[in-house]
């Protein structure tokens, strides 16, 4: 449980739903805005939030990704480490000890509709 230190009144705030259409397929300028390492048993996953920087009409939209850095299944680990290496190269960082080192460094990536029906950042440039 986490105490808020005050009473929050939900009815005092606008909760109108935004239009969350998928981003169109294309090349976007992105940056990592948040990241968190999650451990479950022997598996280590990096949870990442990307913010769109360009094109302007999609600025501040978010894309969420999960990268398997270490996994019991060798193919998942290999794909995850390859994806992480592409991200590191795209932002110009070769040796990483903390995912915060990748934050707010702009890069270009191909964004496309993923299998789960969500926008997904693919190949980083």
C-alpha positions in Angstrom: 0.0 0.0 0.0 1.2 3.5 -0.8 -0.2 6.5 1.1 -0.8 9.5 -1.1 -0.6 12.1 1.8 -3.8 13.7 0.6 -7.3 12.7 -0.6 -7.4 12.5 -4.4 -10.8 13.3 -5.9 -11.0 11.7 -9.4 -14.2 13.7 -10.3 -12.2 16.9 -10.1 -10.2 16.0 -13.2 -10.9 15.7 -16.9 -10.7 12.0 -17.9 -11.8 12.4 -21.6 -10.2 9.5 -23.6 -7.6 10.5 -26.1 -7.6 9.1 -29.7 -5.0 6.4 -29.6 -4.8 5.3 -33.2 -1.7 3.3 -34.1 1.2 5.2 -35.5 1.5 4.7 -39.3 4.3 2.5 -40.6 7.4 4.7 -41.3 10.7 6.1 -40.1 10.4 8.1 -36.9 12.8 10.0 -34.8 12.6 8.6 -31.3 14.3 8.8 -27.9 14.3 6.5 -24.8 12.4 8.4 -22.1 12.2 5.7 -19.5 13.7 2.3 -18.8 13.5 -0.3 -16.1 15.3 -3.7 -15.6 12.9 -6.5 -14.5 14.1 -9.8 -13.1 12.0 -13.0 -13.0 14.0 -16.0 -12.0 17.0 -16.2 -14.4 15.3 -14.0 -17.0 16.2 -10.3 -17.2 14.1 -8.0 -19.3 14.6 -4.3 -20.1 11.3 -2.4 -20.2 11.6 0.7 -22.4 9.4 3.7 -23.2 10.3 5.5 -26.4 8.9 9.0 -27.2 8.3 10.2 -30.7 10.3 13.4 -31.5 9.4 13.6 -35.2 7.3 13.9 -37.3 5.8 16.8 -35.4 2.2 15.5 -35.8 3.1 12.5 -33.6 5.4 14.2 -31.2 5.2 12.9 -27.6 3.4 9.7 -28.6 4.8 6.7 -26.8 6.0 3.2 -27.9 6.6 0.6 -25.2 9.1 -2.3 -25.7 10.4 -5.2 -23.8 13.9 -6.5 -24.6 15.1 -9.9 -23.3 18.7 -9.3 -22.1 19.0 -12.7 -20.5 16.5 -15.6 -21.0 16.3 -19.3 -20.4 15.4 -19.7 -24.1 18.5 -19.1 -26.1 16.7 -17.7 -29.2 14.8 -15.1 -27.2 18.0 -14.0 -25.5 19.8 -13.8 -28.9 17.0 -11.7 -30.4 16.8 -9.4 -27.4 20.6 -8.9 -27.3 20.6 -8.1 -31.0 17.8 -5.6 -30.6 19.6 -4.0 -27.6 22.8 -3.8 -29.6 20.9 -2.0 -32.5 19.5 0.5 -30.0 22.9 1.2 -28.4 24.6 1.7 -31.8 21.7 3.9 -33.0 22.2 6.3 -30.0 26.0 6.1 -30.3 26.7 4.3 -27.0 29.0 1.2 -27.2 29.5 0.2 -23.6 26.4 0.3 -21.3 26.3 -0.4 -17.6 23.0 1.5 -16.9 20.1 1.8 -19.2 19.8 5.5 -18.1 22.8 6.1 -20.4 20.5 5.7 -23.4 17.9 8.2 -22.3 17.1 11.3 -24.3 19.6 10.5 -27.2 17.7 10.9 -30.5 17.8 8.1 -33.1 15.8 7.0 -36.1 13.8 3.8 -36.2 11.4 2.0 -38.5 8.0 1.9 -36.7 5.4 -0.6 -37.8 2.3 -2.4 -36.7 3.3 -5.4 -34.6 1.7 -8.8 -34.4 -0.3 -7.8 -31.3 -1.9 -4.9 -33.1 0.4 -2.2 -31.5 2.9 0.2 -32.9 6.4 -1.2 -32.5 9.8 0.3 -33.0 11.8 -2.0 -35.2 15.1 -1.5 -36.9 17.1 1.4 -35.4 19.2 3.6 -37.7 
